[in-house]
Amino acid sequence: MLDSKLLRTQLQDVADRLATRGYQLDVARIEALEAQRKTVQTRTEQLQAERNARSKSIGQAKQRGEDIAPLLADVDRMASELDAGKQELEGIQAELDQLMLTLPNLPHESVPVGKDEDENVEVRRWGTPKSFDFAVQDHVALGEQHGWLDFETAAKLSGARFALMRGPIARLHRALAQFMIDLHTREHGYEEAYTPYLVQAPALQGTGQLPKFEEDLFKITREGEADFYLIPTAEVSLTNIVADEILDAKQLPLKFVAHTPCFRSEAGASGRDTRGMIRQHQFDKVEMVQIVEPDQSFEALESLTGNAEKVLQLLELPYRVLALCTGDMGFGATKTYDLEVWVPSQDKYREISSCSNCGDFQARRMQARYRNPETGKPELVHTLNGSGLAVGRTLVAVLENYQQADGSVRVPEVLKPYMAGIEVIG
């Protein structure tokens, strides 16, 4: 969440910066709540001082033999007023806190200003899309020809937006994930983690999915116990490793990577990408997370993005990098790069990774801190996350970019060690 001091001291500036994201901050409501809070707090402090003085005078009156009943009644009245004032303050603060949880992060000054994805800025491209001398098939046709990619059976099992993979395609999917994990741990310095797939609400609040995006989550209600949520991304479980911790500066940077399934209801995606594996309720992803000192987070973002790009380069898949504009960034990001891979059947680039610097936004929600060696005081860390990569979408890109005229698919050179001698699928 944002620093509450910013709302008290730079409210209009915060409103203006959030407006570039398409978020209209209710300035009047915040000003009214702050004014109310100050009034109640001042009155409560005055009452407390008056009550302390009156309590002291009771002892003096008692020593003089005076009737202290009226004084005691007055102190009791003040105590009741103090309790009411404290409850009112708690109510005001609770409303302010709830409002703070719904505010998105402030965009960094280097982020291009724009309304939506049409105003994202292309930063660079790598590779050249292949020209085919035959009619290109999409990944669905390529996968279904031998029954190795089966959406009909998946729908029988679970409904729409699921896939069943079998045989060589299931193996290729597994090979991609293993290759990514090996690359990030062996060459990029990440520590592999295996995390729970079910988390409780505080973890999702920490990374920003709750309370604002509950409709996008799969929730498991348990009678008499805390609800579980299926993780929408391993960002949730990996980032929350440092929740409520004060780290030694020598521990930073922390770099975690995990291969997990991800579960999303796709509540706002009705009618979008209904064919194939682009947008599903369950998909696998290799997720990278970094926890760094504040002055290193933008350098870390470039490194994190480069780690994701390396996967595509080794797979020899053409892609481009976009700097997302203010109106297209995710809720918790202060700056984001998207990687888009070339999908021949669609004749365009499609998102395959999103790499974000969240600054101290998530850390403040999680109370994730480190001890500054210069001051000795705890300070908020900065958190970053990025897909390295979405495994299903990478499979789509491999199937389509490596397809041959007869419908078979060549296995990328870098994946052959993971495929037990299989060089062609189909």
N, C-alpha and C positions, 0 to 999 in steps of 0.2 A: 504494500500500500504506500501511498504518498506520505511524506513527512507532514504531520498535522501543523507544524509551525509554518509551513508554506501557505496553508489556507488561512492562517491568522495574520500573516504579514504580507503575503503577495497574492491575495485571493484573485484579483482581476487578471494578473499575469498567468496564474494557473488556469483560469477559465479560458483565456485566449489561446493558450497552448493546447488545451484539451479540445477546443473548438476545431483545431486543425485535424483532429482525429474524427470529427463528426460527433463529438460528445458535448452536449450542452449542459454545463454545470449550473445548478440552481443556486446562483450567487445569493439571491434574496433570502432563500431559506437558510443558507449557512450563516449569513450575517445575522438573521433573526435568532438562530440558535446560539450563536456566539454572544450576542447582546444579552439574551436571556441567561446564559450561563454566567456571564460576568455579574449581572444584577443579583442573581441568587447567591453566587459565591461571596460577593461583597456583603450582602445581608447576613449570610451565615457566619462569616468571619466576625462581623460586628456583634452578632448575637453571642458567639463564643467568647469574645472578649468581655462582653457585658456580664455573661453568666459567670465567668471566672472571677470578675470583680465582686459580683453579688455573693458568690460562695465565700469569698474571703471576708466580706462584711458580716456574714452570718456568725462566724467565729468571734468577731469583735463584739457584736451585739449580745451574743450569749454571755461573754465575759462581763458585760455591763449589766446583765440581768434583764435585758429587754425581751419583749415578746418577739420570737423569731418566726412565728407561724406565717405571717404575711410574706416574709422574705423567702421562706421555704416554698411557699405556693408559687411565688414569682420565679424561683429557680426551676421548679417543676414545669411551669408554663414554657420557659425558655428551652428546657430540654426537649419538650414536645415540638416546639417550633424548629429546633435544630435538627431533630430527626426528620421532620417533614422537608426541611431544606436540603438535607443530605440525600433523601430519596428523590427529590426533584432534580438535584444535580446529577445523580446517577442515571435518571431517565434521559436527561438532556445529553449526557455523555454517551449513553448507549445508542441514541439516535445518530449522534455524530460518528460514532465508531462504525455503525452499520452503513452509513453513507460512505465512509472512507473505504469500506470493503468493496464498494461497487464502482469506485473511480479507477479508470485505466491509468497506466503509467504515462508519464510525460515523455513525448518524443525528444530525442537528442537533437541538438541544433544542426547536426549534419544530415538529418533525415529529410528527404525531399518532401515538400508539402504537396498534398494531393488528396482527391476525394475517394478514389477507389483504385482497383488493380490496373486500370487503364493508364494511371499516372505513375506507376512504378518506373524506376530508371534502370535500364540495362547497364551493367558495369563491365561485363566481359563475356566472351564466348570461347568455348574450347571445342575443337573438333569440327568436322564438316558432315552434315547429314548425308547418308549414302544415297546414291541414285540406284534404283532398282530397274531392271529390264524385264520385269514381270509384274503382274497385278499383286500388290501388297495385300496380305491378309492381316487382320487384327489378331491380338493375342487370344481372343476367345476361339476363333476358328482354328488357329494353330494348335491350341491346347486340347480342343474337343475332338479333333480328328481321330485320335486313338483312345479317347475316353480318359485321358490323363488330367484334364481340367474339366470338372463336372459341376455345373451350376444347378442342374435339375435335381440331382440327388441331394445337394446341399440345401436346396429349397425345401425338399421333402423332410429333411432333418430339422431345419432351423428357420425356414422362411427366406425372404429376399435378402440380398446383400451379404451372402455367404458363398464360399467356394470350397469345393472338395478337390484336393490335388492327390494324384496317385502316380506311382511309377517314376519315370525319369524326371518329370516336372516337379514332383514332391522332393526328389533328391536335389534337383537344381535349386529349388527354393531354400533347402537346408544348406546347400553349398554356399549360396550367396551370404546367408547370415554368418556362417562359420568364417568365410573369407573376410567379411567386414570386421568381425570381432578380432580375428588374428591380426589384421592390419592395424587396428587402433591400439591394441595392447602391445604389439611387438615393435611398431614403428612410430606411433604417435604418443606413447607414454601414458595411456589410460589404464586404470585398474579395473579389471572385469568384476562385475557384481551380478549376483542372482538375487532378485528382490521379490517380495510378495506381489501377487497380482491383485489382491484385495487390500484396500486401505480404508481407514476411517476418515470422517469428515475433516478433522483438523489438518490432515496432510494435504487434502485438496484445497482447503482454504489457504494453506501456506503457499502453494504455487499458483493460486489465483483462479482455479476452476470453480470453486464455491465462494460465495453463494450465487454468483451471477449466471453460471452456465450449468446449473444442475440438470436442465432438460437434456443436455448432451451426454449425460452419464447413465450407466446402468447401475441401478441401486438394488441392494439386497437388504430388505427390512427384516430385522430379527426382534422378536418379542422379548422385552426385558433386557436387551443388550444393544450396544451401539450398532448403527447401520453400517454395512459394508458397501463399498463402491468398487467396481471393476476399474482398473487403471485405464485412462484414456491414452496414456503414454508413460514410459518409464521415467520421464522427467519428474513425475510426482514422487515416486519412491526414492529415486536417486538424490534429488535435491533435498528432500526431507531428512536425509541421513544426518545433516548438520543442524536440523531444527533444535532450538533451545540449547545450543552448544556455544561455548566460548573457546575458539580454537587458538592454538599457539600459532603465531605468524610463521614459524618454521614449517608448519604443516602445509602451508599454502604454496602453490596452487594445488587443490585437489582435483583430480580428473577421473571421472567414473564413466564406464560404458557398460551397457546391458542389452541383451537380446531378449525381448519379451513380446508376447501377444499384446495387442492394444484393443480396447473396446470402446466404441463410440456409437451413440444412437443415431447420429447424423440427422438430428431433429430439424435442422434448417436446410437440409439438402434434398428435399422432396423433388423428384423428377430429374435430378442431376446425376450424370454418370451411372445410370441404372444398368448399363451393360458392362459386364466384365469386372475387373479387380481394382479399378481406380478408386472407388469409394465404397468401403464395406464396413459392416458392423464389427468385424473381427479381422485384424491384420497384424502382421509381425513387423517389428521395427527394431533397429539397432540404434539406441539413443546415447548420445554423449552429453555429459554434464560437467561443467567446470565451476569450482568455487575459488574465487581469487580476491586479492586485495583490490580496493577500489581504483587505485591509479593504474591498474593493469587490465581492466576489463575490456577496453576497446581494442587493445593489442590482442587480447585473448580471443575476441570475436573474429578477428582476421585469421588467427591460427585455427580456430574451430571450424570456420568455413572452409579453409584450405584442407583440413582433415576430411571433410565430407566430399570435397571436390576430388581428392585423390582416389576415392573409391571409383568414381565415374571414369577418371582418366585411366586407371588400370583395367577397367572393363572396356575401355575404348568406346564409350558411349558419348555422343555429342551432347553438350549442355550449355546453358547460359546462366549467369548469375545476375540477379536483380536486387537492387536496393529498394525495399518496400517503402512506399510513401506513407505519410502520416495516417491516411484514411484506410490503409490496408493492413496495418500492423496488428499483431495479436495483442490481447488485453494487457499482458504483463511486460511487453517488450518496450525498451527505449530505442532500440535499433535492431533491424532484422535484414538479413540477406536470404533470399529464396534461391534454391537451385532448381532449374527446370531442365528435364531431360527430353531429348527428341523422341517423339512417338510417331513413327512413319504412317500408321494407319489414319492418324488424325491430322497429319501434316503440320504439326505444331509442337512446341515445347510444353511439357506439363510438369507441375511441381513434384519434386521427389525429396526435397529436404528444405527445412526452414531452420536457420541458425540465428539465435537471438541473444542479445545482451539485455538482461533485465535490471541491470544496475542493482540498487539496494531495495527494489520494489518487493521481491519475494522474501528477501532476508528480513525486512521489517515485519512482514506478516508472520514469519517463522521464528523471529528473534534469533537469527543465526549471526553470530559475531566472531570476531577474532580480537586478540589483545594487541593493540598497536605498540610495537616495541619502543617507539620514541616517547609516547605519553604514558604507556602502561595502562591505558584505559581501554575498555571494550568498545569496538566500533563495528558497524554492520559490514558484512562481506558483500561482494557482488556475485551474482549467479548468472551463468550462461547455460544454454542448452541448444542442441541441434540434432537432427536426424542424420545418422551416418551409415546406412540410409533406411528409408522405408523399404522393407524387403519385397513386399508384393509388387510395388510399383517398379522396383528395379527388375523383378522378374518379367513384368510386362515389357519393359524397355529391351531386355535381353532377347526375349522371344521375337519381338518385332524387328529389331535392328539386325539380328543374326539369322533371320529366316532365309531360306533358299527357295528356288523356283518350285521344287516338288513338295513344299510345305514342311520340310524338315528344318531343324534349327541347329546351327553350329554352336558348340560350347565355347565360350570365350577362353582364350589361352590361360588366363590367370585362374580360372575355375577348374581346369582339367585335373589338377592334383586332388581336388575334392570330389571328383565324379567317378572314381574307380575305373578309369580307362574309357568312360563314355565320352566320345568326341562329337557325336551328332545325335540329336533327339529326333525320332521319327523315321 
